[in-house]
């Protein structure tokens, strides 16, 4: 009789990073900064609008890892938050990696949440929740992009467990809820889900005049190799994109951001695609 020994308990990463901002002396300034474990928050000097760049120093996520990022934007502030590079979710045989993102945006404030892509590898198990809470008159622009393996490396993703929930609340009421569940069955569902696409993204803006940008945004869609569509209703604008690979998807994201951000500079860590 064959006896299977239980898997040894592997070391897991834990990380938490948080930054808050407030207007002081007529300028937006850092108010609080906390970081622990594998999560770091960098604050490059880039101009009048502060940037927060989050980094996971563990090099990726696997089962049992826990990571959380947070930003608090005080009333009247504008802040850009992003990630230093693409996050990677690797093969897991011991449960899910979990990521929590919490953004609080005060009255009349604004946040651009522009993380770089999440790359899901074969056998990965990731659960993520992003929650943005907007105060009175506040707004946001929120991006999420996912790539299933690296096409240039010949990687194929046939099995995974990915649960992703994105929430935007305005003055205590939900204005955008977007849950996603992706597994092996969904990957094989054809046109009903991804239709063979290996990369997809969602970009959402919440602002009273967001609908005014629908026409210019639709005109900016159409990058070769990308299927994309946009809609707007009641102060919310959303665009969804799918592509066979991450590169054309990134080009389309950059074009869309140029419209939605008034051609403001991309975060400096977005090296690839900055000139698109």
C-alpha positions in Angstrom: 0.0 0.0 0.0 1.3 3.4 -1.0 1.3 6.0 1.8 1.2 9.6 0.7 2.8 12.0 3.2 1.0 15.3 3.7 2.5 18.3 2.0 4.9 20.3 4.3 3.8 23.7 5.5 5.5 26.1 3.2 6.6 29.6 4.1 4.0 32.2 3.0 4.3 35.9 2.4 2.3 38.6 4.2 2.3 42.3 3.2 0.4 45.5 4.0 1.0 49.0 2.6 -1.1 52.1 3.2 -0.7 55.8 2.3 -2.9 58.8 3.1 -2.9 62.3 1.7 -4.4 65.7 2.7 -4.2 69.3 1.6 -1.8 71.2 3.7 -0.6 74.7 3.0 -2.4 74.7 -0.4 -0.6 71.5 -1.5 -1.5 67.8 -1.5 1.0 66.2 1.0 1.6 62.8 2.4 -0.1 62.4 5.8 0.5 58.8 6.8 2.6 55.9 5.4 2.6 52.4 6.7 4.2 49.3 5.2 4.9 45.8 6.6 6.1 42.5 5.2 6.4 42.0 1.5 4.3 45.1 0.6 5.9 48.4 0.0 4.6 51.8 -1.1 7.0 54.1 -3.0 6.3 57.8 -3.5 8.2 59.2 -6.6 8.4 62.9 -7.0 6.6 63.4 -10.3 4.8 66.7 -10.1 1.7 68.4 -8.6 -0.4 65.1 -8.5 1.2 62.6 -6.1 1.8 59.0 -7.2 1.7 56.0 -4.9 3.5 52.9 -6.4 2.8 49.7 -4.6 5.3 46.8 -4.8 5.1 43.2 -3.7 8.7 42.2 -2.9 7.9 38.5 -2.7 8.0 38.4 -6.5 4.5 36.9 -6.9 1.6 35.2 -5.2 0.9 31.6 -4.4 -1.5 29.7 -2.1 -1.7 31.1 1.4 -0.1 34.5 0.6 -1.9 37.6 1.9 -1.4 41.1 0.5 -3.3 44.3 1.1 -2.9 47.8 -0.3 -4.7 50.9 0.9 -5.0 54.6 0.0 -6.9 57.4 1.8 -7.4 60.6 -0.3 -8.4 63.6 1.8 -11.0 66.1 0.7 -10.0 68.1 -2.4 -7.0 65.9 -3.2 -6.1 64.2 -6.4 -3.9 61.1 -6.2 -2.7 58.4 -8.7 -2.0 54.9 -7.4 -0.4 52.1 -9.4 1.8 49.0 -9.1 5.5 48.9 -9.8 5.1 46.0 -12.2 2.7 43.2 -13.2 1.5 41.1 -10.3 2.0 37.3 -10.9 -0.1 34.5 -9.5 1.8 31.2 -9.7 0.8 27.6 -9.4 -0.8 26.8 -6.0 -1.4 23.5 -4.3 -2.2 24.9 -0.8 -5.3 27.1 -1.2 -5.8 30.6 -2.5 -3.6 33.7 -2.4 -5.7 36.7 -1.2 -5.4 40.4 -2.1 -7.4 43.3 -0.7 -7.3 46.8 -2.1 -9.2 49.6 -0.3 -9.3 53.1 -1.5 -11.1 55.9 0.4 -11.7 59.1 -1.4 -12.9 62.2 0.5 -15.4 64.9 -0.5 -14.5 66.5 -3.8 -11.4 64.3 -4.2 -10.2 62.0 -7.0 -8.2 58.9 -7.4 -6.8 57.1 -10.4 -6.3 53.4 -9.6 -4.1 52.2 -12.4 -2.4 48.9 -11.5 -0.4 47.1 -14.1 -1.6 43.7 -15.4 -2.2 40.6 -13.3 -0.6 37.6 -14.9 -2.3 34.3 -14.0 -0.2 31.1 -14.5 -1.5 27.6 -15.0 -2.7 26.1 -11.7 -2.9 29.5 -10.0 -5.5 30.2 -7.3 -6.2 33.9 -6.5 -9.0 35.7 -4.7 -9.0 39.5 -4.9 -11.3 42.2 -3.7 -11.1 45.9 -4.6 -13.3 48.4 -2.9 -13.4 52.2 -3.6 -15.5 54.4 -1.4 -16.3 57.9 -2.7 -17.4 60.8 -0.6 -19.7 63.6 -1.7 -18.6 65.0 -5.0 -15.7 62.6 -5.3 -14.7 60.6 -8.4 -12.4 57.8 -9.6 -10.9 56.0 -12.6 -10.3 52.3 -11.9 -8.5 49.8 -14.1 -8.1 46.1 -13.9 -6.2 44.0 -16.5 -5.6 40.3 -16.6 -3.3 38.2 -18.8 -3.5 34.4 -18.9 0.1 33.3 -19.2 2.8 34.8 -21.4 2.2 34.1 -25.1 5.8 34.9 -26.0 7.0 32.1 -23.6 4.5 29.6 -25.0 2.6 29.4 -21.8 -0.9 27.9 -21.8 -3.4 28.3 -19.0 -5.7 25.3 -18.8 -6.7 25.4 -15.1 -7.0 28.0 -12.5 -9.3 29.4 -9.9 -9.7 33.2 -10.0 -12.2 35.2 -8.0 -12.2 38.9 -8.5 -14.7 41.4 -7.0 -14.6 45.1 -7.7 -16.9 47.5 -5.9 -17.3 51.3 -6.1 -19.5 53.0 -3.5 -20.6 56.6 -3.6 -21.8 58.2 -0.3 -22.7 54.8 1.0 -24.5 53.3 -2.0 -23.1 50.9 -4.6 -22.6 52.4 -8.0 -20.5 49.7 -9.6 -20.3 46.0 -8.7 -18.3 43.7 -10.9 -17.7 40.1 -9.6 -15.7 37.7 -11.8 -15.3 34.0 -11.4 -12.9 32.2 -13.8 -12.0 28.5 -13.8 -11.2 25.7 -16.2 -14.8 25.3 -17.2 -15.1 29.0 -18.0 -11.9 29.0 -20.0 -13.4 26.2 -22.2 -16.8 27.9 -22.6 -15.9 29.6 -25.9 -17.7 32.7 -27.0 -19.9 32.6 -23.8 -16.9 33.8 -21.8 -13.6 34.8 -23.4 -13.9 33.3 -26.8 -10.2 32.3 -26.8 -8.9 35.6 -25.6 -5.8 35.5 -23.4 -6.0 39.0 -22.0 -8.9 41.2 -20.9 -9.4 44.5 -19.0 -12.1 46.6 -17.4 -11.9 50.4 -17.1 -14.5 52.3 -15.1 -14.9 56.1 -14.5 -17.3 57.5 -11.9 -18.0 61.2 -12.2 -21.0 63.4 -12.9 -19.8 64.2 -16.4 -18.3 60.8 -17.3 -20.8 60.3 -20.0 -19.5 63.3 -21.9 -16.4 61.2 -22.7 -18.2 58.3 -24.3 -18.0 59.6 -27.9 -14.2 60.4 -27.7 -13.6 57.1 -25.9 -15.3 55.0 -28.5 -13.4 56.9 -31.2 -10.1 55.8 -29.5 -11.1 52.1 -29.5 -10.1 49.9 -32.5 -6.5 48.9 -31.8 -5.8 45.9 -34.1 -6.3 42.6 -32.3 -8.5 44.0 -29.5 -12.3 43.7 -29.2 -13.6 46.6 -27.1 -16.9 48.3 -26.3 -17.9 51.2 -24.0 -21.1 52.5 -22.4 -22.2 55.2 -20.0 -25.1 55.7 -17.7 -25.9 57.9 -14.7 -22.4 59.2 -14.0 -20.6 56.0 -14.8 -18.6 55.1 -17.9 -17.2 51.6 -18.5 -15.1 50.0 -21.2 -14.2 46.4 -21.5 -11.5 45.0 -23.7 -10.3 41.5 -24.8 -7.3 40.5 -26.9 -5.3 37.4 -27.9 -2.2 38.8 -26.0 -1.2 41.4 -23.4 0.7 43.7 -25.8 -2.3 44.9 -28.0 -4.4 45.1 -24.9 -1.9 47.4 -23.2 -1.8 49.6 -26.3 -5.6 49.9 -26.2 -5.6 50.7 -22.5 -3.0 53.5 -23.0 -5.2 55.0 -25.8 -8.3 54.9 -23.6 -6.5 56.4 -20.6 -5.3 59.3 -22.8 -8.9 60.2 -23.5 -10.2 59.7 -19.9 -7.3 61.5 -18.2 -7.1 64.4 -20.5 -3.7 63.2 -21.9 -2.1 63.4 -18.5 1.2 61.5 -18.2 1.0 57.9 -17.4 2.6 56.8 -14.1 6.4 56.6 -14.7 6.5 52.9 -13.9 4.3 52.3 -17.0 7.4 52.2 -19.2 6.0 50.0 -22.0 3.4 51.8 -23.9 4.0 55.3 -22.6 4.4 56.8 -26.1 1.5 54.9 -27.7 
